[in-house]
Structures are given as structure tokens and as C-alpha cells.
Amino acid sequence: MTDDLSDALWGAQLDHLTFICPDPAQMADFYGSVLGLAAQQTEGQSFLLSGPGRRIVIRPGEQFDQTGSAFRFETAAALERYRAALTAGGLNLKPHGSPFLADGFAVADPDGRDIQFGITDPDIMLPVPADTTPPGRLQHVVVATTDLGQMIRFYEQTLGFRPSDYVVDETADERPVTAAFYRSDPEHHSFAVFRADSTRPDHHAYEVECWNDIRDWADRLAERDIQIWWGPGRHGVGNNLFFMIEDPWGYKIELSAELETVPAETEVRTWAHGPRALNLWGNAWMRS
Ligand SMILES: [Fe+2]
């Protein structure tokens, strides 16, 4: 990782996700109801879902997957600086293909997932959700992989994400890192990746303003007969309060508060692999 590259990325924030699903209408119904998003169907059975601080693209496909994570820059100049830094590194840039971005590009990560970078389209007309929800800003996305080493190299050295924490299995002789958390602005992580026995989506998280918002989200979900899947707890890594639910496709959705902030210059830290890294209060979802 060069300082130029990570400096150019600094300030980018997660803007939206793209899922593919065999039944986009069913997925749009679920996310519209649960997260309070208004849905707009576009050509080809795709849906754009939007609400305050969060939006999702759903496209039709044979099996559920997360195909895109889009990061936005505040200005065209910041986007151009990052584009130049990536191009100088010889990276192949692709069209972004996102209906929410006015300009930008995409790159494919080693697991074949698109990471989009751009500036948002100020002229896009989006429907307004019919109901009000507690705050919940799309803040981070997490994936699982069978080859954590190459994902770490790509996100750090090729894209310039700053590692905030590694989770390390100190008993392992080889490949001791079991998870890596990355930031692209002062929030502890906007992206993270776990070692696992399959390459798959892991979860996406919505940051709220306080503990009471966590309660209000749990009450909202209870009204829809959706039970908490993990938590409430406090993550060791990132120090955020959280709970998770599971969507009908097995993907986890997290509500989070009090996520740690980490200055740009802070060097990567480590946590011992084990439940405590993932939940200071109790049991943990161990991916490996
Ligand atoms: Fe999370």
C-alpha cells in the first residue's frame, strides 16, 4: 500500500450494495418492509430500494449473491485523484454499471465481486418510503472468503484500504489471520473480510445514533415477527453495540451503534481469535 493510494481513498463511504436474487420482487418486498425502503422497479426485473441513509440495488440472477459494494466520494476531484492512483498502479478499471452513481468505475476483487467507486447522481429521482424508521445509515459490508490472504493483499495493497484490526489465531503455524477490518474514513471499518470454508456474503450493517435506536429497531422487527439472530452484544473489534437478524436468503443484517473511530495514522492492531473478539458480552458467531 502506498500513502498516495490510501490517502486518495480516505473519505470514501459505503453508499449502496447490489444483490442478485432469483426472486427480486420477493427480496424487494422483504427489504422494503424490514428496513423501511421504497422500491422502484426498473427494466429487467431489477429494483432500486431507497430510504434515509441506505439504498440497495436488486438484480435477477440464478442464486443469491452480493455482487457489488459501492463507495462514494464527496467530490469529483476526490474521485479523479483515486482513479489516477489506481491507474498508476496498473489496475484494470471497468464501467461501474450502478444506477445510483453519476460517474465512477468498478474493479473486481479476487473473489469476483465488484467494488464500485463514484460520486452519486444528484438528479436521480427516488421514491420516498411510506413509513418512518429509526435512523440507520448503511455503514459497512462484510464478506467471507476461502482465501483471506489474497483478499488482504488486494484490499490493502491494490485498493489502499487501511487495516484497523486483524483477528489472529496465535496457535496457527500458517496463515494466522482469521479476519481483517478495513476503514476508508475514521469509522473503524467500512469493509471487513472473514476466513471461512466458503466464499459468500456475510452481513451488511446500518449504524444508528444511540442504544435506544437499537431497541426501536428490535421493536420494529418484532412487529414483523422477525427475531434477533445474534445479540444484542458489543463487538470486541470495533467496540460497537449490535444485534443481527437473518434475511430469507441466509444473509445477515446488523444494526449497530457506537462504532469506534480510528484516526488515519493509527497502525493496525490485533485481537486474539476467539469469541471475545466478536462479542464482549457473550456468545459469538465464529466463521472459522
Ligand atoms: Fe458488522
Boltz pocket constraint, residues with backbone or C-beta under 6 A from the ligand:
constraints:
  - pocket:
      binder: B
      contacts: [[A, 140], [A, 142], [A, 203], [A, 204], [A, 205], [A, 254]]
      max_distance: 6.0
